[in-house]
Amino acid sequence: VQLEDNAGFEVEAVGLNDCVRTSDIQLTFSLNIPNSVTINVFDQVGNSVYNSTEILSTSTFNINDLDSGVYFVEVQDVAPPNCIQTDTVALIVSAECYETIFVPNAFSPNGNGQNEEWFAYPNEFVDQFKVFVFNRWGDLVYYSEDKNFRWDGTFSGGYVPQGTYAYRMQFTSSVRPGATLEQYGSVTVIK
């Protein structure tokens, strides 16, 4: 992707645990896009953790191996005629991002073709995986060892009643070898 006038930059921050966070920075240059910019990254207390003058051929740059925390990224044109434009964005890098799985909290297996199945969005670090779904009496109504599972809301040949169901997920992460992680929550079946 070649830089274009008044285009945005995409910043990708990668934590020590390989957790990725992205954000955009918008810079407006009145002349041409600069050949080089200064990229500065500061932590919450203003310490510089990354500084580079780069010849950019794309609108994306990566910053790797950041500890957990909030970082401020600044991109500035430094080439003559010194058209100085800056923008700062806060990126939050979390140590826990590889320890959680995004899970929707409701679905509607009612035959209308929308939200018919419940499933999770595991990140690429999830290895071994199990999901357990329980009704309000604690009975197991769904189980899978596939991280790409899709539950259609059935149990014993029929649909479960509308209501809230508890789930437990157990998984391992390639970023924390030897640790079994657990995540609990609930999902509402809407009819």
Steps between C-alpha positions, in 0.01 A plus 500: 500500500662825391451812705253749362446866582316543829487126561499342842770287655414171665700421812531142616635440851608149595546417867756262644231232493442558125168671574422744219325837528446735207390860466501770234678835492377763256749757370415776255782639288438809290768406248620150415523201727845508662767246417595471863323550827598479863312234691507533878334272753469606863376311803251641751759707684661645188801269464599434140475129420538525123649766275569470132539711191368281224470510127140389464375310198178385667253650742562227758781462749549250782624547853594171667565362850312757708423431865143538622387860525380805312722645227478825309613493138601818319578526127658822373633618163860615539604554138534846346300717467440380858126479461444388858177312558459271796232275633512290812300189576489286814555126455422264786704180510359245743681201644166323534385520139626153418329363813145587398272401216234733364161335549165651394245500782185413302371320191161418355453150356152576370532417130511855362855458367658758733712417805393136481817363663712588800876491461814662635783692337819338631826672417779325312677407826222269624606135478310231689144610558182383675165674541225393741149653499265444797131572554372671817491167687865429422432235237749482215313587179794550263867396485770534235877467472511698175603865541301573183183347648152618404211421733159513335312504832399136495520238773378138482340550160307821572558868559577619852248741653554875487713610793850558630759223493835494682813404312852402596790495256830329572789556266875515471696776334821465305614819671472343849614139455388264773222724633133410468288814481130522582233747402146512637194687385143472386317493170134583453289296260238729344204360307 
